[in-house]
Amino acid sequence: MITGTKQVGVRIEAAVKSFGRGQRAVDSLDLDIRPGELLTVLGPSGSGKSTVLSLLAGLAEVDSGRIWFGDQDVTALPPEARKIGVVFQSAVLYPHLSLRESISFAPKLAGVPRDEINARIAEVAAFLQISHLLDRRPHEVSGGERQRAAIAKALVSRPTLLLMDEPFSALDAQLRRALRSQVVRLHREFGATTVFVTHDQEEALGMGDRVAVMRGGRLEQVAPPLELYRNPVNTWVANFVSLQPLNLLPVEYDAQAGEVKLCGETVRLAGPDRPLPATFTLGIRSENLRLRPSADGPLQVLTAEAVGEQVKYTVVAPDGTNVVALGGADQVFEPDAKVALAVDWPRAMVFDTETGARIVEGITV
Ligand SMILES: Nc1ncnc2c1ncn2[C@@H]1O[C@H](COP(=O)(O)OP(=O)(O)OP(=O)(O)O)[C@@H](O)[C@H]1O
């Protein structure tokens, strides 16, 4: 880790923020961000992600609640007193200044000695591979290079908290991927506690030490990526974090026989870890569902779509439910083929049909 970086934990306590008389943009939010972690904040458009970032930056004030950086209550502190670095969707650089001048602006103002500023710029620019561009102005570099300069500008003041709001959303997919891994390495190197806002599942799950999922101004769940993926608290989170389509299938359970009826098939369960209700919703991701050839069905292939090395099948169950399954290119099913499901049961999720809440951890057959 680079010397001079302090790691601070952040605590948002019962934060409420509304704009005008409208709905609450952030509603009773409690969130702990650990010292030095890279937390991604994921949610659909309008879920309150940017507002959370503005509250942390001090660009917006909470209506009620408190914000702590370590043991310091910063709720009433203005942005300049918070020791934060912020990177927005489009780089905030001075158009008439060179990148070097833009990057050195804030530390110069703060009275950091010239040599120290130069050393910090050299270090961060080398890391971000923009050393050769420092004497150019913003309009003389590409969009990706401008975003890297904006990151350098945010880092050079040695912030204790780095806030990034969809910094790569205007860039093409390949560049986004490259910059994503650069930010992860940068975070490891510089160690500042980082909050990275995105509406992109792949970005949030790929980058975050933990992912905070927001919906309608509230926090639905916060967990490490794999835990979130495997143990989502409800159908909404399960669906939102899915990289491949999620099937939510109605299931009937006969407790006495220990059997479930799923898409026209009867399956014996070995041991649900808790009593199951007579009907529930089974959540199964298409990557955890395969098709088996079966002369007498009960399902029928509707479409087969190539996805790289795999094939995405949409099949229809006897009750008309559509089910999406992924298959390898080695076993190809033609449209209209009769098939049965091969469920990876330990990866199946059981949800309450009424509330959508997760009810058991996993079931075995
Ligand atoms: N300055 C503002 N004035 C009025 N309403 C606002 C303002 N900023 C945000 N809102 C409202 O607050 C809610 C949350 O907005 P916010 O920008 O935090 O969501 P977001 O999750 O970041 O969305 P996006 O992914 O589209 O940027 C939205 O309903 C939005 O319309």
The ligand as a Gaussian input file, in Angstrom:
#p B3LYP/6-31G(d) Opt

LIG

0 1
 N      -31.562000      17.074000      -7.215000
 C      -32.676000      16.344000      -7.228000
 N      -33.887000      16.923000      -7.244000
 C      -35.027000      16.177000      -7.229000
 N      -35.061000      14.833000      -7.214000
 C      -33.870000      14.203000      -7.220000
 C      -32.618000      14.902000      -7.236000
 N      -31.607000      13.995000      -7.239000
 C      -32.219000      12.783000      -7.237000
 N      -33.553000      12.896000      -7.225000
 C      -34.527000      11.786000      -7.194000
 O      -34.129000      10.880000      -6.178000
 C      -34.252000       9.522000      -6.593000
 C      -32.907000       8.812000      -6.511000
 O      -32.013000       9.395000      -7.472000
 P      -30.493000       8.952000      -7.627000
 O      -29.891000       9.832000      -8.640000
 O      -29.876000       8.900000      -6.279000
 O      -30.679000       7.471000      -8.173000
 P      -29.588000       6.532000      -8.891000
 O      -29.825000       5.178000      -8.341000
 O      -28.239000       7.103000      -8.746000
 O      -30.077000       6.598000     -10.409000
 P      -29.212000       6.538000     -11.784000
 O      -28.633000       5.145000     -11.867000
 O      -30.260000       6.777000     -12.838000
 O      -28.183000       7.611000     -11.695000
 C      -34.850000       9.571000      -7.992000
 O      -36.223000       9.376000      -7.894000
 C      -34.520000      10.970000      -8.472000
 O      -35.490000      11.424000      -9.388000

